[in-house]
Amino acid sequence: MTDLTAVADRFAIQDVMSNYAAGVDERDLDRYRACFADDVVIVGFGAGPTQGADQWVSEVIGKLEAFGATQHMLGPVYAEIKGDHANVRTDVQALHYMAEDPETTLTLWATYVTEMKKIEGAWKISRHELVRRGTRVQKG
């Protein structure tokens, strides 16, 4: 891997995570869906794992009904790249304004532990895990 390829891969992986957050916050589910490999495995967002990007996006649509606006703020994206595979760690602070009560905010602090693979030249999330660090509900 050349130095330029390594830099390009790091930027591309960072862009995937940025598009992941922006897709949710802007409710651009096509943009969000484009972040995932078709056979992605999602862990830590519910009772059990979810298999498949289309299934996951369908679940996210349902989960977003509870919220008005959201804002996912990402920390640095750490990526260990080995060929066409990458292990990625990203800290996130996410604000969720409740749809039923916009004066109430749920704040989540967490880490995304993500595996990516390069598919047809583009980095895609192949496994994505939410590791919760803490939450807080604030009223008014």
Contacts in CASP RR format, 6 or more apart in sequence:
PFRMAT RR
TARGET T0000
AUTHOR 0000-0000-0000
METHOD contacts of the structure
MODEL  1
MTDLTAVADRFAIQDVMSNYAAGVDERDLDRYRACFADDVVIVGFGAGPT
QGADQWVSEVIGKLEAFGATQHMLGPVYAEIKGDHANVRTDVQALHYMAE
DPETTLTLWATYVTEMKKIEGAWKISRHELVRRGTRVQKG
1 9 0 8 1.000
1 81 0 8 1.000
1 83 0 8 1.000
6 81 0 8 1.000
9 79 0 8 1.000
9 81 0 8 1.000
9 86 0 8 1.000
9 118 0 8 1.000
9 123 0 8 1.000
10 77 0 8 1.000
10 79 0 8 1.000
10 81 0 8 1.000
12 122 0 8 1.000
12 123 0 8 1.000
13 77 0 8 1.000
13 79 0 8 1.000
13 81 0 8 1.000
13 86 0 8 1.000
13 88 0 8 1.000
13 116 0 8 1.000
13 123 0 8 1.000
14 77 0 8 1.000
14 79 0 8 1.000
16 35 0 8 1.000
16 116 0 8 1.000
16 123 0 8 1.000
16 124 0 8 1.000
16 125 0 8 1.000
17 74 0 8 1.000
17 77 0 8 1.000
17 88 0 8 1.000
17 90 0 8 1.000
17 112 0 8 1.000
17 114 0 8 1.000
18 74 0 8 1.000
19 31 0 8 1.000
19 32 0 8 1.000
19 34 0 8 1.000
19 35 0 8 1.000
20 32 0 8 1.000
20 35 0 8 1.000
20 72 0 8 1.000
20 125 0 8 1.000
21 72 0 8 1.000
21 73 0 8 1.000
21 74 0 8 1.000
21 92 0 8 1.000
22 28 0 8 1.000
22 31 0 8 1.000
23 29 0 8 1.000
23 31 0 8 1.000
23 32 0 8 1.000
24 32 0 8 1.000
24 60 0 8 1.000
24 64 0 8 1.000
24 70 0 8 1.000
24 72 0 8 1.000
25 69 0 8 1.000
25 70 0 8 1.000
25 71 0 8 1.000
25 72 0 8 1.000
27 64 0 8 1.000
29 57 0 8 1.000
29 60 0 8 1.000
29 61 0 8 1.000
32 57 0 8 1.000
32 60 0 8 1.000
33 53 0 8 1.000
33 54 0 8 1.000
33 57 0 8 1.000
35 124 0 8 1.000
35 125 0 8 1.000
36 52 0 8 1.000
36 53 0 8 1.000
36 56 0 8 1.000
36 57 0 8 1.000
36 124 0 8 1.000
36 125 0 8 1.000
36 128 0 8 1.000
37 53 0 8 1.000
37 117 0 8 1.000
37 119 0 8 1.000
37 124 0 8 1.000
37 125 0 8 1.000
37 126 0 8 1.000
38 52 0 8 1.000
38 53 0 8 1.000
38 54 0 8 1.000
39 51 0 8 1.000
39 52 0 8 1.000
39 53 0 8 1.000
39 126 0 8 1.000
40 51 0 8 1.000
40 52 0 8 1.000
40 53 0 8 1.000
40 56 0 8 1.000
40 124 0 8 1.000
40 125 0 8 1.000
40 126 0 8 1.000
40 127 0 8 1.000
40 128 0 8 1.000
41 49 0 8 1.000
41 50 0 8 1.000
41 51 0 8 1.000
41 52 0 8 1.000
41 126 0 8 1.000
41 127 0 8 1.000
41 128 0 8 1.000
42 49 0 8 1.000
42 50 0 8 1.000
42 51 0 8 1.000
42 52 0 8 1.000
42 56 0 8 1.000
42 127 0 8 1.000
42 128 0 8 1.000
42 129 0 8 1.000
43 49 0 8 1.000
43 127 0 8 1.000
43 128 0 8 1.000
43 129 0 8 1.000
43 130 0 8 1.000
44 129 0 8 1.000
44 130 0 8 1.000
44 131 0 8 1.000
44 132 0 8 1.000
45 59 0 8 1.000
45 63 0 8 1.000
45 130 0 8 1.000
50 56 0 8 1.000
50 59 0 8 1.000
64 70 0 8 1.000
65 99 0 8 1.000
66 96 0 8 1.000
66 98 0 8 1.000
66 99 0 8 1.000
66 100 0 8 1.000
67 96 0 8 1.000
67 97 0 8 1.000
67 98 0 8 1.000
67 99 0 8 1.000
67 106 0 8 1.000
68 96 0 8 1.000
68 97 0 8 1.000
68 98 0 8 1.000
68 99 0 8 1.000
68 102 0 8 1.000
69 95 0 8 1.000
69 97 0 8 1.000
70 94 0 8 1.000
70 95 0 8 1.000
70 96 0 8 1.000
70 97 0 8 1.000
71 94 0 8 1.000
71 95 0 8 1.000
72 92 0 8 1.000
72 93 0 8 1.000
72 94 0 8 1.000
73 92 0 8 1.000
73 93 0 8 1.000
73 94 0 8 1.000
73 95 0 8 1.000
74 90 0 8 1.000
74 91 0 8 1.000
74 92 0 8 1.000
75 90 0 8 1.000
75 91 0 8 1.000
75 92 0 8 1.000
76 90 0 8 1.000
76 91 0 8 1.000
77 88 0 8 1.000
77 89 0 8 1.000
77 90 0 8 1.000
78 88 0 8 1.000
78 89 0 8 1.000
78 90 0 8 1.000
79 86 0 8 1.000
79 87 0 8 1.000
79 88 0 8 1.000
79 116 0 8 1.000
80 86 0 8 1.000
80 87 0 8 1.000
80 88 0 8 1.000
83 118 0 8 1.000
84 117 0 8 1.000
84 118 0 8 1.000
85 115 0 8 1.000
85 116 0 8 1.000
85 117 0 8 1.000
85 118 0 8 1.000
86 115 0 8 1.000
86 116 0 8 1.000
86 117 0 8 1.000
86 123 0 8 1.000
87 113 0 8 1.000
87 114 0 8 1.000
87 115 0 8 1.000
88 112 0 8 1.000
88 113 0 8 1.000
88 114 0 8 1.000
88 115 0 8 1.000
88 116 0 8 1.000
89 111 0 8 1.000
89 112 0 8 1.000
89 113 0 8 1.000
89 114 0 8 1.000
90 111 0 8 1.000
90 112 0 8 1.000
90 114 0 8 1.000
91 109 0 8 1.000
91 110 0 8 1.000
91 111 0 8 1.000
91 112 0 8 1.000
92 108 0 8 1.000
92 109 0 8 1.000
92 110 0 8 1.000
92 111 0 8 1.000
92 112 0 8 1.000
93 107 0 8 1.000
93 108 0 8 1.000
93 109 0 8 1.000
94 107 0 8 1.000
94 108 0 8 1.000
94 110 0 8 1.000
95 105 0 8 1.000
95 106 0 8 1.000
95 107 0 8 1.000
96 105 0 8 1.000
96 106 0 8 1.000
96 107 0 8 1.000
96 108 0 8 1.000
97 104 0 8 1.000
97 105 0 8 1.000
98 104 0 8 1.000
98 105 0 8 1.000
98 106 0 8 1.000
101 139 0 8 1.000
103 139 0 8 1.000
103 140 0 8 1.000
104 137 0 8 1.000
104 138 0 8 1.000
104 139 0 8 1.000
104 140 0 8 1.000
105 137 0 8 1.000
105 138 0 8 1.000
105 140 0 8 1.000
106 135 0 8 1.000
106 136 0 8 1.000
106 137 0 8 1.000
107 135 0 8 1.000
107 136 0 8 1.000
107 137 0 8 1.000
107 138 0 8 1.000
108 132 0 8 1.000
108 134 0 8 1.000
108 135 0 8 1.000
109 132 0 8 1.000
109 133 0 8 1.000
109 134 0 8 1.000
109 135 0 8 1.000
110 130 0 8 1.000
110 131 0 8 1.000
110 132 0 8 1.000
110 133 0 8 1.000
110 134 0 8 1.000
111 130 0 8 1.000
111 131 0 8 1.000
111 133 0 8 1.000
112 128 0 8 1.000
112 129 0 8 1.000
112 130 0 8 1.000
112 131 0 8 1.000
113 128 0 8 1.000
113 129 0 8 1.000
113 131 0 8 1.000
114 125 0 8 1.000
114 127 0 8 1.000
114 128 0 8 1.000
114 129 0 8 1.000
115 125 0 8 1.000
115 126 0 8 1.000
115 127 0 8 1.000
115 128 0 8 1.000
116 123 0 8 1.000
116 124 0 8 1.000
116 125 0 8 1.000
116 126 0 8 1.000
117 123 0 8 1.000
117 124 0 8 1.000
117 126 0 8 1.000
118 124 0 8 1.000
END
